């Protein structure tokens, strides 16, 4: 959880709206086993 949060939190802060969709789509496939990872930062932001 903390790994995905930090990894995704950094780029998301730069461009929340743009990176939010672009990062969630491609990473979603690789981060399938960790749904809370990419979901947490998006919800917080």
ABEGO torsion letter per residue (X at the ends): XAAAAAAAAAAAAABAAAAAAAAAAAAAAAAAABAAAAAAAAAAX
